[in-house]
């Protein structure tokens, strides 16, 4: 790519993410030529594209200057899409200090390293169950039959959601994350898909809240239902939004890291062989490289609260900045040979979980699940390859593979 391409590159159109995956070539050009780039295109709300590792850290550490809002990510205008400021959920991702810390504190103890480590036996058991279901075959859809099963089962059990309702949680999560994907939306508009999924979520969680207030248990649903902010119960809209956020975030991103991680190992058979020979790498460095390589969350936006300057560019009060995490995770100034998938990479200061007060609440849980899954796959998979082309989710917000047919030999 050349300098002239700057004014024509497209890093937003979700259809391009379906067709080619992440626009790494375009991000590399921006990092090199215009790391703080004012992106103006027809049908796109103008924004500053932030593609460098250091700049994302700078922005993330200044929540007073760069505020979160209802406008979570940039995209193209699409027929039937809701207005940018429409409030479907009000949850941690939209909140700023000091409110953010108060709400995060309601469940924070459930996700500490010590609390998550207590789940290790359960995670191992679920992983074994999931893998066991594909043992007697030689082909499967790895996303729907394996990658989606583990994180959904773990987060649902942490909430105390019965197994019979897990498929509902999976379906509604997909609708909220990728409402423009025809597989999840059907004949509905984007706004109709989001509204339907939200109402189903809220109806389900309202009943769960009532149940846990009557009979509290040792689960996240009870912690939220009976949680308080400054001594008062959580407002109903924020409470139900919190449920939806944790269910969606608890299964979507880890699922995409698992499927993307296996895809990377299929494409880099030398690394697959290395992992099989050295399964201890899963605990030390392989999980971090899978997270860097897959970077399941593509972007988050912030709104500037005052005029400021970044790399010589003047960002005005009210301007939108979009931080592209997969680009930061291929930054040549931070990672040696960043386009090489290397499960021995160390150090690996990736930003797959974000930075600052919005650092992923479930990072410890995601790491535990990834370690369990890939340790077992390395141990039991003799060989694996694609049985058909992958199908990617239609989203420029969360990068995911919807379907990945694989052919394998497993013991």
N, C-alpha and C positions, 0 to 999 in steps of 0.2 A: 504493500500500500504506500501511497505517496501523500505529500502534504495536501494535494488537491482533494483527496478523499475525505478530509475532515468535514467539509460542508455537506457531504452526501452520505456519510456513514449512518447506519441505523443500528442502534443498540437498544431499541425499545419495542419494536413490533413483535408481539407474541408469536405470530405465525413464523417468523424467522427462527425463533427459539425452537419451535416444533421441527422445522426443516433441518437445522444444522447444529442445534445445541447452543452453547454459550458463544458469544462473538469475541473469542479471545484475540483474534487478529486485530479487530477494531479497537479493543481495549488496549492492546499493546501499542497501537499507533497513538492513542490518546495519552498514554503514560509517557511516551517519548516526546510528542510534539505539543500536546495541550492537556496537561494533567488536571487543570481546572478549566473545563470547557463549557461555554454557554451553548446549550443545545436548543436550537430553535427549528422546529419542523411543523409543517401543516398538520393540524389535528393532534398536536402534542402540547401540553402546557409547558412553556419554556422552563428550563432548569439548568443548574450547574452540574455537570457530570464529574464526579470525583473518583478517580481511578487509582490513585497512589496510596500505598499502605500507610505512610506517615500522615497524609492528609486526613484519612478516615479516622485515625487515632486523634488527631488534633480536633476535629469536629466533634467526635464522640465524647471527648473529655470537657466540652464546654456546653452543657445543657442550657445554661442561661442565654447563651448567644445563638445556639442552634436548637430550636425547640421541636419536640415531637408534636404531631397533630393528627387529625382524622385522615389526612392525605398521606397514607403510608408509603406508597410507591408510585412512580411515574409510569404512564402507559399511553397508548394511543386512544383517541376518542373512538368509541364504538357504539353502534346503534343499540339502544336499550340499556346503556350503562348508567348507573346512578351519578348524580352530581358529586364532585370531588369532596364536598363538605358534608355529605350525608352520613349520619351516624348509625352504622349497623351494629357495631359493638363499641363499648367504652371499656378499655382494658389497659394492661401495662404498656403495650406498645404505643398507645396514644398519650400516655401520661408523662408528666414532667415532675422534677423535684419541687416541693417536698412530698407531694401527693404520691408520686411513684413509689418512694421508699416505704410509705405507710401501707400501701396495698401489697407490695412485694413481701413485706414482713409477715403478712397473714399466713403464707404457706412456705416461707423461706426455709424453715427448719426441716420440712419434708424433703428438701433437695440438697442438703449439705452432704459433703463427702461421707461422713459417718452414717447418715440416714440412708443414703443410696447404697453404701456397702452392705447394709443389712439385707438388701434385696438381691444380693449376688446369687444366692442359692436358687431363689425363685426365677431369676432371669436365666440361669443355666438350665433349669428344668423346662421352662417355656421354649427356649431355643432348641433343646433336644426334641421336644414334642413336635415342633414345627418341622425340623429336618426329618424326623422319623416318618412323617406323612408323605414324603416324596422318595423314600428309599426304594420302594418296589417298582419304580419307574425309571425311564431314561430321559424323559422330557417333561418340562413344566414351564409355566409362566412364573419366573422367579419373583416378579414384583407382587402379584396378587396372592401367590401361594406360599411365599417365604418372607420376602422383605417387609411386606405390610403387616404380617401376622405378629411378629415379635413385639415391636414398639406399641402396637395397638393393644395387644393382650396385657402388656405390663402396665401401661397408663390406665387402662380400664380397670384392672385389678386394684391399682392404687386408689382409684375412685370408688371401688366397690360396685362397679357396674356389672350386672350379670352377663354371662357369656352370650346369652340369646340376643343381647342388644349391641354386641360389638360390631356387627355388620352395619347397623344403623349409624354408629359413630363413624365408621369408615366412609360410608356414603356421604354423610353430611359434611365431614371434613373436606372431602374432595370438592364438593359443591362450593364451599366457602373459599377454598384456596384457588380454584381454577373455574370460576363461574362462566367463563367464556368458552370453555372446552366443550365441544358438542357432546362428548360422551357423558359429561356430568350435567349439562344444562338441558339436553333434549331440545324441545321446541320453545323453551322459555327464553326471555331476554336475560341479560346479565343481572339486572336489578331484581327481576322476578326470581331468579335462581338464588341469589343472596337472601332475599326476603323469605323465601320458602324454607331454606336451610336454617336461617336464624330462628324462625318461628317454631320449627320442629325441635331444634336444640333447646330453645327457651321452654317449650312445653314439657319436654322430657326432664330438664334440669329443675324446673319448678316443683315437679312431683318429688324429685330426689331430695331437694332442699327441705320440703315438708317432712319427708320421711326421716331425714337425719336430725331435724330439730326435735322430732318426737322421740326418736331412738338413736342417739349418736353412737358411732362406731369408731374404730381406730382406722379411719381412712381420710383421704383428701376431701371427699364430699362433705364429711362432718366438720372438718377443719374450716372449710369455706362457709358452710351453712351457719355455723355458730361463731364465725370470726367477727372481730370488731375493729373499727377504726376510731381511735380516740374515744373508746368506750361505747360507741354506737354500732349496731349491726351494719353490714355493708348494704348500701342501697340496692334495691332489687335489680335494676338494670345493670349496674356494675357487677353485682354478684353473678348473675346469669352469664354476662359477658366473660367473666373470669373462668367459669366452667368451660365455656366454649373455647377460649384461648388455650387453656391447658390441654384439653383433649386434642385440638387441632395441632398445636405445636408439639405435643407429646408423641404424635404418631407420624405426622407428615414429613418433617425434616429428617428424622432418623431413618425412616423408610427409604427416603431418597439417597441418603448416604450409604445405606446397605446396598441398594440396587446399583448405584453409581460406583460403589467400591468394587463390587464383583465385576461390573463391566470393565473397570480399569484393569483388574487382574486378568480378565479374558484377553484384553487388548495388549497386555504386557505379561506374556506367559513366563518370562524370566523372573518377574517379581512374584508370580504365583508359585513357581518352583522354589524360590527363596523362602517364601512364607511357609510352605509345606516342610521345608528342611529346618526352619527355625521358627516354630510357632510362638516362641517367647517374644518375637518382634512385635506381635500383636499388642502386647501390653506396653512395650517400650516406645515404639516409633511408628508402627504401621497404621494404627488407628488415627494418629495425627496427620499422616500423609493422605489417608483416605479422606479425612475431613478437609484438608487443604485442597485436594484435587477435585472433590465433588462440590464443595462450597454450596450446600443446598439452598441457602437464602441468597438470592441474587442482589437485592437492593433494599435499602430503607431510605426514606427522605427525612429531611429536617427543614424547618423554616427559619431563616435568619431574622433575629429580633432587632438588629441594628446594622448599619453599614460596617463592613469589615473588609479586610484584605487577605487573600490567600494566594501565595505564589505570584504576586503582582497583579492579580485580578481583583477588581472591586466588586464584592458581593453586597447588594443593596438590601436594606430592611424589607422583609416580605418575600425575598427571593427564595426559591426552592433549591436545595442541594440534594443530589441523589448519590449515595455512597454505594459503589459497586464492589461487593466483597470478593467475588471470584477474580476480579482484576487485581485487587490488592494482594491476593494470595498467589499471584504470578508476577509480582513486582520484582524486576531484575535487581533492584538495589537492596532487596531483603533476602531473596532466595537465589542460591547458586543454581544455574541451569533450571529455571523455574518450570519449563515445559517438559521436564522429565519426571515421570512417576517413579519415586524411589522410596520404598518402605523403610529404608534405613536412614532417611533424612533426619539430621539432628545438627543444630537446633531447627525448630519448625514453628516460628511465631505467627502462625496463621490467624486470620480473623474470622474463621467460619462461625464462631459463636458471638461475634460482635465485640464491643469494647465499651467500657464505661458503665453507667448505671443500668443500661439495657443489655448488659452481657447475659447471654442465654441462661435462664433460670434452671433449665434441665440439662445443662452441659455435662454434669457428672453422670447423670442417668444415661445420656446418649453414648458417652464413652463406654460405660459398662455394657450396654447392649451391643455396641459394635465389637467390642473385645470378645464377648461371648459368641456372637454369630460367626465372626471370621476365624476364631480359634477352632470352632467346630467344623467349619467348612474346610479349613486347611487340613484338619485331621482326617476328614472322611471323604472329601472329594478326590477321586483319582484323576479325573479330567473334566473339563467343562468348556463349552463353546456356545456361540449363538446358534439357535436353530432357525431363526428368522430375524429380520431387522427389528431393532427396538422402536418403540413408539413413545415420543416425548409428550409431556403435559403441555397444554397451551397456556403458558404463563411466563411472564418476564419477572415475576416476583419470587416464586419458589421454583427452582429448577428440578424437574423430576422426570423419571421414566415411568410411564403408565404401564407399559407391557414390555417384558423382556423374555421371549421364549428361549430357553436354553436346552442343550443336549448334554448329558453328563453321565459319568460313571461314579457311583457312590457306594461306600461300604457301611 
